[in-house]
Amino acid sequence: MGSILLSNLPGQESPTPRHGPTVSPQVELARKLNLLLDVVVAEGNTPYTYKQIEHGLKNKGVALSRARWAYMITGDGPLVTDPALLTGIAEFFRIPAEYMLGSDSDLPERVDAQLSFVKSLRVARVVSFAARMLGDVSPETLRSITDLLQDNTPDPESRPPT
């Protein structure tokens, strides 16, 4: 099965169907990367640092600067379409490269759904643990904690400029 490189220009519609407003390809890439980073934490591991990711890519002969990584995970800056880099990131996170590169199959959407599901399962465990540990807290407080834990990574477009 071949893959198709995402080549949308800024402001064009996202290649992955989403509910709600259309986002730029940069923001869609940032969402995918942040979901991958969140799943690592949700699985009980410590978050990957830029240095760990950069080192893993360097072992595959792929370079990644700190600045490029920063704009990739925030959705700011130019769209990254380098197939070697996107494939390297996919391999680092042990997911099919099609998830990062785009594909005319349903694989990227299935991977996205599976990653979201894993994250949700982990969050549910944390909510359950917190409920047991907090004991006699008000239902409103428990709902607030649950909402906080279930929130996705903030939309990069809503972040204040740095």
VMD Tcl script that builds the backbone (N, CA, C; Angstrom):
set m [mol new atoms 486]
animate dup $m
set s [atomselect $m all]
$s set {name element resname resid chain x y z} {
  {N N MET 1 A 0.851 -1.167 0.000}
  {CA C MET 1 A 0.000 0.000 0.000}
  {C C MET 1 A 0.893 1.225 0.000}
  {N N GLY 2 A 0.725 2.117 -0.974}
  {CA C GLY 2 A 1.551 3.308 -1.073}
  {C C GLY 2 A 1.007 4.409 -0.189}
  {N N SER 3 A 1.855 5.392 0.103}
  {CA C SER 3 A 1.406 6.516 0.894}
  {C C SER 3 A 1.460 7.766 0.045}
  {N N ILE 4 A 0.654 8.716 0.419}
  {CA C ILE 4 A 0.606 9.986 -0.285}
  {C C ILE 4 A 1.106 11.050 0.656}
  {N N LEU 5 A 2.055 11.844 0.206}
  {CA C LEU 5 A 2.613 12.910 1.015}
  {C C LEU 5 A 1.599 14.022 1.157}
  {N N LEU 6 A 1.428 14.503 2.375}
  {CA C LEU 6 A 0.550 15.643 2.578}
  {C C LEU 6 A 1.201 16.864 1.954}
  {N N SER 7 A 0.541 17.470 0.998}
  {CA C SER 7 A 1.135 18.617 0.337}
  {C C SER 7 A 0.211 19.822 0.368}
  {N N ASN 8 A -0.744 19.836 1.283}
  {CA C ASN 8 A -1.655 20.969 1.373}
  {C C ASN 8 A -0.885 22.214 1.775}
  {N N LEU 9 A -1.322 23.336 1.258}
  {CA C LEU 9 A -0.721 24.610 1.611}
  {C C LEU 9 A -1.435 25.172 2.829}
  {N N PRO 10 A -0.782 26.087 3.578}
  {CA C PRO 10 A -1.443 26.672 4.743}
  {C C PRO 10 A -2.803 27.243 4.359}
  {N N GLY 11 A -3.786 26.980 5.233}
  {CA C GLY 11 A -5.125 27.483 4.997}
  {C C GLY 11 A -6.007 26.534 4.208}
  {N N GLN 12 A -5.423 25.514 3.571}
  {CA C GLN 12 A -6.242 24.554 2.844}
  {C C GLN 12 A -6.846 23.580 3.831}
  {N N GLU 13 A -7.840 22.867 3.360}
  {CA C GLU 13 A -8.540 21.922 4.202}
  {C C GLU 13 A -7.632 20.782 4.650}
  {N N SER 14 A -7.840 20.324 5.873}
  {CA C SER 14 A -7.092 19.201 6.414}
  {C C SER 14 A -7.404 17.947 5.609}
  {N N PRO 15 A -6.383 17.094 5.302}
  {CA C PRO 15 A -6.640 15.887 4.545}
  {C C PRO 15 A -7.363 14.826 5.362}
  {N N THR 16 A -7.348 14.929 6.687}
  {CA C THR 16 A -8.013 13.960 7.539}
  {C C THR 16 A -9.361 14.528 7.944}
  {N N PRO 17 A -10.455 13.837 7.640}
  {CA C PRO 17 A -11.763 14.378 7.985}
  {C C PRO 17 A -11.892 14.541 9.490}
  {N N ARG 18 A -12.394 15.668 9.917}
  {CA C ARG 18 A -12.589 15.975 11.329}
  {C C ARG 18 A -13.969 16.593 11.477}
  {N N HIS 19 A -14.507 16.466 12.649}
  {CA C HIS 19 A -15.756 17.140 12.953}
  {C C HIS 19 A -15.401 18.536 13.407}
  {N N GLY 20 A -16.247 19.502 13.057}
  {CA C GLY 20 A -16.004 20.865 13.483}
  {C C GLY 20 A -15.268 21.646 12.416}
  {N N PRO 21 A -14.695 22.789 12.821}
  {CA C PRO 21 A -14.070 23.671 11.840}
  {C C PRO 21 A -12.842 23.034 11.193}
  {N N THR 22 A -12.610 23.429 9.945}
  {CA C THR 22 A -11.448 22.954 9.211}
  {C C THR 22 A -10.199 23.600 9.798}
  {N N VAL 23 A -9.155 22.808 9.959}
  {CA C VAL 23 A -7.901 23.328 10.501}
  {C C VAL 23 A -6.830 23.251 9.425}
  {N N SER 24 A -5.792 24.041 9.598}
  {CA C SER 24 A -4.691 24.024 8.639}
  {C C SER 24 A -3.929 22.706 8.754}
  {N N PRO 25 A -3.203 22.327 7.717}
  {CA C PRO 25 A -2.396 21.108 7.788}
  {C C PRO 25 A -1.345 21.180 8.898}
  {N N GLN 26 A -0.819 22.371 9.189}
  {CA C GLN 26 A 0.158 22.520 10.271}
  {C C GLN 26 A -0.467 22.183 11.621}
  {N N VAL 27 A -1.682 22.674 11.843}
  {CA C VAL 27 A -2.377 22.406 13.103}
  {C C VAL 27 A -2.747 20.927 13.193}
  {N N GLU 28 A -3.131 20.319 12.072}
  {CA C GLU 28 A -3.445 18.887 12.066}
  {C C GLU 28 A -2.203 18.058 12.403}
  {N N LEU 29 A -1.045 18.424 11.850}
  {CA C LEU 29 A 0.201 17.726 12.181}
  {C C LEU 29 A 0.523 17.906 13.660}
  {N N ALA 30 A 0.359 19.116 14.173}
  {CA C ALA 30 A 0.613 19.370 15.598}
  {C C ALA 30 A -0.318 18.526 16.464}
  {N N ARG 31 A -1.590 18.405 16.054}
  {CA C ARG 31 A -2.549 17.598 16.818}
  {C C ARG 31 A -2.097 16.137 16.872}
  {N N LYS 32 A -1.645 15.620 15.728}
  {CA C LYS 32 A -1.188 14.230 15.688}
  {C C LYS 32 A 0.041 14.033 16.578}
  {N N LEU 33 A 1.000 14.944 16.488}
  {CA C LEU 33 A 2.212 14.820 17.298}
  {C C LEU 33 A 1.891 14.910 18.782}
  {N N ASN 34 A 1.018 15.844 19.149}
  {CA C ASN 34 A 0.660 15.985 20.555}
  {C C ASN 34 A -0.128 14.791 21.064}
  {N N LEU 35 A -0.941 14.197 20.205}
  {CA C LEU 35 A -1.645 12.974 20.595}
  {C C LEU 35 A -0.639 11.855 20.860}
  {N N LEU 36 A 0.356 11.719 19.994}
  {CA C LEU 36 A 1.399 10.707 20.217}
  {C C LEU 36 A 2.120 10.953 21.531}
  {N N LEU 37 A 2.472 12.199 21.794}
  {CA C LEU 37 A 3.158 12.532 23.054}
  {C C LEU 37 A 2.261 12.260 24.257}
  {N N ASP 38 A 0.964 12.576 24.135}
  {CA C ASP 38 A 0.016 12.324 25.226}
  {C C ASP 38 A -0.148 10.836 25.507}
  {N N VAL 39 A -0.181 10.034 24.454}
  {CA C VAL 39 A -0.371 8.590 24.636}
  {C C VAL 39 A 0.819 7.989 25.395}
  {N N VAL 40 A 2.020 8.468 25.122}
  {CA C VAL 40 A 3.201 7.979 25.844}
  {C C VAL 40 A 3.001 8.210 27.343}
  {N N VAL 41 A 2.544 9.401 27.707}
  {CA C VAL 41 A 2.311 9.728 29.111}
  {C C VAL 41 A 1.132 8.918 29.651}
  {N N ALA 42 A 0.063 8.804 28.852}
  {CA C ALA 42 A -1.125 8.067 29.283}
  {C C ALA 42 A -0.814 6.604 29.551}
  {N N GLU 43 A 0.184 6.060 28.856}
  {CA C GLU 43 A 0.570 4.671 29.078}
  {C C GLU 43 A 1.457 4.513 30.302}
  {N N GLY 44 A 1.657 5.589 31.053}
  {CA C GLY 44 A 2.408 5.502 32.297}
  {C C GLY 44 A 3.891 5.769 32.144}
  {N N ASN 45 A 4.294 6.229 30.993}
  {CA C ASN 45 A 5.707 6.527 30.773}
  {C C ASN 45 A 5.958 8.011 30.982}
  {N N THR 46 A 7.230 8.350 31.132}
  {CA C THR 46 A 7.570 9.766 31.224}
  {C C THR 46 A 7.525 10.359 29.821}
  {N N PRO 47 A 7.179 11.628 29.719}
  {CA C PRO 47 A 7.083 12.235 28.388}
  {C C PRO 47 A 8.437 12.244 27.694}
  {N N TYR 48 A 8.405 12.070 26.388}
  {CA C TYR 48 A 9.638 12.167 25.621}
  {C C TYR 48 A 10.091 13.614 25.579}
  {N N THR 49 A 11.388 13.808 25.679}
  {CA C THR 49 A 11.963 15.134 25.533}
  {C C THR 49 A 12.387 15.321 24.078}
  {N N TYR 50 A 12.606 16.567 23.709}
  {CA C TYR 50 A 13.114 16.841 22.365}
  {C C TYR 50 A 14.406 16.063 22.146}
  {N N LYS 51 A 15.288 16.061 23.138}
  {CA C LYS 51 A 16.590 15.381 22.998}
  {C C LYS 51 A 16.418 13.891 22.702}
  {N N GLN 52 A 15.489 13.230 23.357}
  {CA C GLN 52 A 15.256 11.805 23.108}
  {C C GLN 52 A 14.755 11.577 21.684}
  {N N ILE 53 A 13.837 12.410 21.246}
  {CA C ILE 53 A 13.301 12.270 19.896}
  {C C ILE 53 A 14.392 12.570 18.877}
  {N N GLU 54 A 15.127 13.644 19.103}
  {CA C GLU 54 A 16.208 14.036 18.194}
  {C C GLU 54 A 17.255 12.924 18.101}
  {N N HIS 55 A 17.605 12.321 19.238}
  {CA C HIS 55 A 18.588 11.238 19.256}
  {C C HIS 55 A 18.068 10.015 18.501}
  {N N GLY 56 A 16.801 9.657 18.720}
  {CA C GLY 56 A 16.211 8.514 18.022}
  {C C GLY 56 A 16.193 8.721 16.510}
  {N N LEU 57 A 15.918 9.946 16.094}
  {CA C LEU 57 A 15.917 10.245 14.666}
  {C C LEU 57 A 17.331 10.268 14.105}
  {N N LYS 58 A 18.257 10.797 14.887}
  {CA C LYS 58 A 19.649 10.868 14.434}
  {C C LYS 58 A 20.196 9.464 14.185}
  {N N ASN 59 A 19.789 8.496 15.012}
  {CA C ASN 59 A 20.213 7.101 14.822}
  {C C ASN 59 A 19.711 6.532 13.502}
  {N N LYS 60 A 18.657 7.135 12.953}
  {CA C LYS 60 A 18.111 6.706 11.662}
  {C C LYS 60 A 18.627 7.579 10.522}
  {N N GLY 61 A 19.551 8.493 10.850}
  {CA C GLY 61 A 20.115 9.375 9.838}
  {C C GLY 61 A 19.222 10.546 9.472}
  {N N VAL 62 A 18.311 10.905 10.382}
  {CA C VAL 62 A 17.377 12.000 10.129}
  {C C VAL 62 A 17.647 13.116 11.130}
  {N N ALA 63 A 17.796 14.335 10.635}
  {CA C ALA 63 A 18.065 15.489 11.498}
  {C C ALA 63 A 16.768 16.195 11.866}
  {N N LEU 64 A 16.711 16.691 13.096}
  {CA C LEU 64 A 15.575 17.472 13.563}
  {C C LEU 64 A 16.093 18.554 14.489}
  {N N SER 65 A 15.926 19.812 14.076}
  {CA C SER 65 A 16.364 20.919 14.927}
  {C C SER 65 A 15.312 21.198 15.991}
  {N N ARG 66 A 15.743 21.819 17.076}
  {CA C ARG 66 A 14.823 22.179 18.158}
  {C C ARG 66 A 13.760 23.153 17.640}
  {N N ALA 67 A 14.169 24.109 16.798}
  {CA C ALA 67 A 13.215 25.086 16.266}
  {C C ALA 67 A 12.155 24.404 15.404}
  {N N ARG 68 A 12.591 23.482 14.557}
  {CA C ARG 68 A 11.639 22.781 13.688}
  {C C ARG 68 A 10.660 21.965 14.531}
  {N N TRP 69 A 11.156 21.256 15.540}
  {CA C TRP 69 A 10.294 20.479 16.420}
  {C C TRP 69 A 9.280 21.401 17.110}
  {N N ALA 70 A 9.746 22.557 17.558}
  {CA C ALA 70 A 8.855 23.496 18.250}
  {C C ALA 70 A 7.707 23.928 17.347}
  {N N TYR 71 A 7.993 24.290 16.101}
  {CA C TYR 71 A 6.876 24.725 15.271}
  {C C TYR 71 A 6.045 23.554 14.772}
  {N N MET 72 A 6.602 22.371 14.760}
  {CA C MET 72 A 5.795 21.198 14.388}
  {C C MET 72 A 4.757 20.884 15.464}
  {N N ILE 73 A 5.130 20.991 16.739}
  {CA C ILE 73 A 4.193 20.624 17.808}
  {C C ILE 73 A 3.251 21.763 18.191}
  {N N THR 74 A 3.548 22.981 17.733}
  {CA C THR 74 A 2.630 24.090 18.008}
  {C C THR 74 A 1.722 24.396 16.823}
  {N N GLY 75 A 2.090 23.920 15.633}
  {CA C GLY 75 A 1.290 24.200 14.449}
  {C C GLY 75 A 1.618 25.538 13.824}
  {N N ASP 76 A 2.660 26.185 14.331}
  {CA C ASP 76 A 3.114 27.462 13.775}
  {C C ASP 76 A 4.189 27.185 12.739}
  {N N GLY 77 A 4.397 28.108 11.848}
  {CA C GLY 77 A 5.480 27.960 10.885}
  {C C GLY 77 A 5.079 27.164 9.670}
  {N N PRO 78 A 6.059 26.847 8.839}
  {CA C PRO 78 A 5.769 26.139 7.583}
  {C C PRO 78 A 5.348 24.693 7.824}
  {N N LEU 79 A 4.596 24.172 6.869}
  {CA C LEU 79 A 4.176 22.777 6.937}
  {C C LEU 79 A 5.364 21.870 6.651}
  {N N VAL 80 A 5.602 20.920 7.516}
  {CA C VAL 80 A 6.677 19.953 7.326}
  {C C VAL 80 A 6.141 18.805 6.484}
  {N N THR 81 A 6.786 18.583 5.324}
  {CA C THR 81 A 6.356 17.523 4.419}
  {C C THR 81 A 7.491 16.552 4.108}
  {N N ASP 82 A 8.610 16.671 4.805}
  {CA C ASP 82 A 9.781 15.823 4.568}
  {C C ASP 82 A 9.429 14.368 4.887}
  {N N PRO 83 A 9.332 13.510 3.862}
  {CA C PRO 83 A 8.918 12.128 4.110}
  {C C PRO 83 A 9.875 11.371 5.034}
  {N N ALA 84 A 11.175 11.640 4.940}
  {CA C ALA 84 A 12.134 10.944 5.809}
  {C C ALA 84 A 11.903 11.328 7.266}
  {N N LEU 85 A 11.669 12.609 7.525}
  {CA C LEU 85 A 11.429 13.065 8.894}
  {C C LEU 85 A 10.115 12.519 9.430}
  {N N LEU 86 A 9.053 12.623 8.663}
  {CA C LEU 86 A 7.752 12.135 9.125}
  {C C LEU 86 A 7.750 10.619 9.321}
  {N N THR 87 A 8.424 9.905 8.440}
  {CA C THR 87 A 8.549 8.444 8.595}
  {C C THR 87 A 9.378 8.126 9.829}
  {N N GLY 88 A 10.467 8.867 10.033}
  {CA C GLY 88 A 11.306 8.659 11.219}
  {C C GLY 88 A 10.535 8.878 12.511}
  {N N ILE 89 A 9.712 9.920 12.540}
  {CA C ILE 89 A 8.893 10.181 13.732}
  {C C ILE 89 A 7.904 9.040 13.949}
  {N N ALA 90 A 7.273 8.590 12.876}
  {CA C ALA 90 A 6.329 7.463 12.992}
  {C C ALA 90 A 7.036 6.225 13.545}
  {N N GLU 91 A 8.221 5.926 13.022}
  {CA C GLU 91 A 8.972 4.766 13.498}
  {C C GLU 91 A 9.382 4.946 14.959}
  {N N PHE 92 A 9.761 6.159 15.344}
  {CA C PHE 92 A 10.146 6.430 16.733}
  {C C PHE 92 A 8.990 6.102 17.681}
  {N N PHE 93 A 7.767 6.476 17.274}
  {CA C PHE 93 A 6.589 6.228 18.103}
  {C C PHE 93 A 5.958 4.866 17.832}
  {N N ARG 94 A 6.562 4.081 16.964}
  {CA C ARG 94 A 6.112 2.729 16.631}
  {C C ARG 94 A 4.676 2.710 16.095}
  {N N ILE 95 A 4.440 3.579 15.129}
  {CA C ILE 95 A 3.146 3.609 14.465}
  {C C ILE 95 A 3.400 3.535 12.963}
  {N N PRO 96 A 2.384 3.168 12.173}
  {CA C PRO 96 A 2.573 3.126 10.720}
  {C C PRO 96 A 2.907 4.515 10.169}
  {N N ALA 97 A 3.842 4.572 9.254}
  {CA C ALA 97 A 4.262 5.845 8.658}
  {C C ALA 97 A 3.097 6.560 7.983}
  {N N GLU 98 A 2.131 5.818 7.468}
  {CA C GLU 98 A 0.981 6.424 6.795}
  {C C GLU 98 A 0.238 7.402 7.700}
  {N N TYR 99 A 0.303 7.171 9.013}
  {CA C TYR 99 A -0.363 8.080 9.950}
  {C C TYR 99 A 0.213 9.486 9.835}
  {N N MET 100 A 1.516 9.588 9.684}
  {CA C MET 100 A 2.162 10.896 9.585}
  {C C MET 100 A 2.170 11.421 8.153}
  {N N LEU 101 A 2.258 10.524 7.181}
  {CA C LEU 101 A 2.388 10.942 5.784}
  {C C LEU 101 A 1.055 11.199 5.097}
  {N N GLY 102 A 0.007 10.641 5.645}
  {CA C GLY 102 A -1.276 10.695 4.966}
  {C C GLY 102 A -1.391 9.470 4.082}
  {N N SER 103 A -2.588 9.120 3.732}
  {CA C SER 103 A -2.806 7.917 2.942}
  {C C SER 103 A -4.202 7.971 2.370}
  {N N ASP 104 A -4.385 7.278 1.254}
  {CA C ASP 104 A -5.729 7.212 0.706}
  {C C ASP 104 A -6.512 6.049 1.313}
  {N N SER 105 A -5.931 5.357 2.276}
  {CA C SER 105 A -6.656 4.299 2.985}
  {C C SER 105 A -7.234 4.898 4.266}
  {N N ASP 106 A -7.938 4.074 5.036}
  {CA C ASP 106 A -8.482 4.562 6.298}
  {C C ASP 106 A -7.501 4.366 7.456}
  {N N LEU 107 A -6.270 3.941 7.159}
  {CA C LEU 107 A -5.292 3.672 8.205}
  {C C LEU 107 A -5.031 4.875 9.110}
  {N N PRO 108 A -4.743 6.084 8.581}
  {CA C PRO 108 A -4.500 7.203 9.489}
  {C C PRO 108 A -5.658 7.462 10.444}
  {N N GLU 109 A -6.874 7.371 9.953}
  {CA C GLU 109 A -8.025 7.608 10.816}
  {C C GLU 109 A -8.157 6.501 11.867}
  {N N ARG 110 A -7.878 5.247 11.484}
  {CA C ARG 110 A -7.936 4.145 12.448}
  {C C ARG 110 A -6.866 4.304 13.519}
  {N N VAL 111 A -5.642 4.673 13.118}
  {CA C VAL 111 A -4.562 4.874 14.099}
  {C C VAL 111 A -4.946 5.999 15.040}
  {N N ASP 112 A -5.473 7.086 14.487}
  {CA C ASP 112 A -5.891 8.219 15.296}
  {C C ASP 112 A -6.940 7.789 16.316}
  {N N ALA 113 A -7.915 7.022 15.863}
  {CA C ALA 113 A -8.970 6.549 16.761}
  {C C ALA 113 A -8.403 5.620 17.833}
  {N N GLN 114 A -7.481 4.747 17.449}
  {CA C GLN 114 A -6.879 3.835 18.426}
  {C C GLN 114 A -6.060 4.597 19.464}
  {N N LEU 115 A -5.292 5.588 19.012}
  {CA C LEU 115 A -4.502 6.387 19.952}
  {C C LEU 115 A -5.400 7.159 20.903}
  {N N SER 116 A -6.463 7.741 20.373}
  {CA C SER 116 A -7.410 8.469 21.221}
  {C C SER 116 A -8.062 7.536 22.231}
  {N N PHE 117 A -8.382 6.327 21.792}
  {CA C PHE 117 A -9.003 5.348 22.684}
  {C C PHE 117 A -8.057 4.961 23.819}
  {N N VAL 118 A -6.790 4.708 23.495}
  {CA C VAL 118 A -5.804 4.364 24.528}
  {C C VAL 118 A -5.686 5.504 25.526}
  {N N LYS 119 A -5.615 6.718 25.014}
  {CA C LYS 119 A -5.525 7.875 25.906}
  {C C LYS 119 A -6.755 7.950 26.814}
  {N N SER 120 A -7.947 7.728 26.254}
  {CA C SER 120 A -9.183 7.771 27.041}
  {C C SER 120 A -9.203 6.700 28.127}
  {N N LEU 121 A -8.742 5.496 27.785}
  {CA C LEU 121 A -8.687 4.427 28.782}
  {C C LEU 121 A -7.784 4.801 29.947}
  {N N ARG 122 A -6.631 5.372 29.625}
  {CA C ARG 122 A -5.682 5.760 30.673}
  {C C ARG 122 A -6.253 6.879 31.538}
  {N N VAL 123 A -6.920 7.833 30.896}
  {CA C VAL 123 A -7.528 8.929 31.645}
  {C C VAL 123 A -8.607 8.379 32.573}
  {N N ALA 124 A -9.391 7.418 32.090}
  {CA C ALA 124 A -10.438 6.824 32.921}
  {C C ALA 124 A -9.846 6.170 34.163}
  {N N ARG 125 A -8.694 5.523 34.013}
  {CA C ARG 125 A -8.033 4.928 35.179}
  {C C ARG 125 A -7.621 5.997 36.182}
  {N N VAL 126 A -7.095 7.100 35.681}
  {CA C VAL 126 A -6.669 8.189 36.569}
  {C C VAL 126 A -7.871 8.780 37.281}
  {N N VAL 127 A -8.978 8.979 36.564}
  {CA C VAL 127 A -10.189 9.525 37.172}
  {C C VAL 127 A -10.685 8.592 38.265}
  {N N SER 128 A -10.697 7.300 37.988}
  {CA C SER 128 A -11.148 6.316 38.973}
  {C C SER 128 A -10.253 6.340 40.209}
  {N N PHE 129 A -8.947 6.379 39.994}
  {CA C PHE 129 A -7.990 6.432 41.098}
  {C C PHE 129 A -8.199 7.711 41.911}
  {N N ALA 130 A -8.343 8.840 41.219}
  {CA C ALA 130 A -8.524 10.113 41.912}
  {C C ALA 130 A -9.804 10.099 42.739}
  {N N ALA 131 A -10.869 9.523 42.204}
  {CA C ALA 131 A -12.134 9.456 42.926}
  {C C ALA 131 A -11.977 8.649 44.217}
  {N N ARG 132 A -11.246 7.539 44.133}
  {CA C ARG 132 A -11.029 6.723 45.334}
  {C C ARG 132 A -10.168 7.466 46.354}
  {N N MET 133 A -9.143 8.154 45.879}
  {CA C MET 133 A -8.213 8.836 46.782}
  {C C MET 133 A -8.832 10.093 47.400}
  {N N LEU 134 A -9.688 10.771 46.661}
  {CA C LEU 134 A -10.256 12.026 47.146}
  {C C LEU 134 A -11.427 11.795 48.087}
  {N N GLY 135 A -12.037 10.626 47.982}
  {CA C GLY 135 A -13.107 10.283 48.908}
  {C C GLY 135 A -14.292 11.219 48.855}
  {N N ASP 136 A -14.449 12.029 49.883}
  {CA C ASP 136 A -15.642 12.853 50.052}
  {C C ASP 136 A -15.500 14.243 49.430}
  {N N VAL 137 A -15.299 14.302 48.137}
  {CA C VAL 137 A -15.287 15.599 47.463}
  {C C VAL 137 A -16.645 15.801 46.809}
  {N N SER 138 A -16.964 17.039 46.546}
  {CA C SER 138 A -18.263 17.339 45.960}
  {C C SER 138 A -18.317 16.803 44.533}
  {N N PRO 139 A -19.511 16.478 44.050}
  {CA C PRO 139 A -19.650 16.011 42.667}
  {C C PRO 139 A -19.130 17.048 41.663}
  {N N GLU 140 A -19.323 18.348 41.963}
  {CA C GLU 140 A -18.847 19.392 41.059}
  {C C GLU 140 A -17.327 19.360 40.941}
  {N N THR 141 A -16.644 19.177 42.071}
  {CA C THR 141 A -15.179 19.114 42.061}
  {C C THR 141 A -14.712 17.906 41.277}
  {N N LEU 142 A -15.353 16.769 41.500}
  {CA C LEU 142 A -14.984 15.556 40.778}
  {C C LEU 142 A -15.229 15.724 39.279}
  {N N ARG 143 A -16.348 16.361 38.889}
  {CA C ARG 143 A -16.609 16.625 37.470}
  {C C ARG 143 A -15.548 17.551 36.883}
  {N N SER 144 A -15.137 18.553 37.644}
  {CA C SER 144 A -14.106 19.484 37.170}
  {C C SER 144 A -12.786 18.761 36.944}
  {N N ILE 145 A -12.436 17.888 37.862}
  {CA C ILE 145 A -11.197 17.109 37.718}
  {C C ILE 145 A -11.299 16.195 36.507}
  {N N THR 146 A -12.440 15.537 36.341}
  {CA C THR 146 A -12.647 14.653 35.190}
  {C C THR 146 A -12.533 15.424 33.889}
  {N N ASP 147 A -13.192 16.583 33.821}
  {CA C ASP 147 A -13.116 17.412 32.604}
  {C C ASP 147 A -11.687 17.827 32.311}
  {N N LEU 148 A -10.973 18.213 33.330}
  {CA C LEU 148 A -9.578 18.624 33.151}
  {C C LEU 148 A -8.735 17.485 32.597}
  {N N LEU 149 A -8.911 16.287 33.128}
  {CA C LEU 149 A -8.134 15.140 32.671}
  {C C LEU 149 A -8.529 14.689 31.275}
  {N N GLN 150 A -9.778 14.880 30.903}
  {CA C GLN 150 A -10.243 14.409 29.601}
  {C C GLN 150 A -10.027 15.408 28.486}
  {N N ASP 151 A -9.714 16.642 28.832}
  {CA C ASP 151 A -9.471 17.649 27.795}
  {C C ASP 151 A -8.309 17.237 26.931}
  {N N ASN 152 A -8.437 17.505 25.622}
  {CA C ASN 152 A -7.325 17.278 24.705}
  {C C ASN 152 A -6.334 18.400 24.853}
  {N N THR 153 A -5.188 18.244 24.199}
  {CA C THR 153 A -4.191 19.287 24.160}
  {C C THR 153 A -4.834 20.544 23.610}
  {N N PRO 154 A -4.543 21.708 24.203}
  {CA C PRO 154 A -5.156 22.933 23.695}
  {C C PRO 154 A -4.858 23.138 22.219}
  {N N ASP 155 A -5.812 23.759 21.542}
  {CA C ASP 155 A -5.657 24.073 20.127}
  {C C ASP 155 A -4.491 25.034 19.960}
  {N N PRO 156 A -3.479 24.663 19.157}
  {CA C PRO 156 A -2.329 25.537 18.995}
  {C C PRO 156 A -2.693 26.929 18.500}
  {N N GLU 157 A -3.800 27.066 17.747}
  {CA C GLU 157 A -4.185 28.383 17.260}
  {C C GLU 157 A -4.709 29.280 18.371}
  {N N SER 158 A -5.115 28.684 19.510}
  {CA C SER 158 A -5.642 29.489 20.595}
  {C C SER 158 A -4.564 29.882 21.604}
  {N N ARG 159 A -3.343 29.407 21.405}
  {CA C ARG 159 A -2.268 29.750 22.325}
  {C C ARG 159 A -1.826 31.189 22.090}
  {N N PRO 160 A -1.429 31.868 23.178}
  {CA C PRO 160 A -0.931 33.228 22.997}
  {C C PRO 160 A 0.412 33.181 22.292}
  {N N PRO 161 A 0.752 34.210 21.501}
  {CA C PRO 161 A 2.040 34.222 20.803}
  {C C PRO 161 A 3.191 34.236 21.785}
  {N N THR 162 A 4.270 33.570 21.414}
  {CA C THR 162 A 5.448 33.532 22.292}
  {C C THR 162 A 6.527 34.449 21.783}
}
mol reanalyze $m
mol bondsrecalc $m
mol representation Tube
mol addrep $m
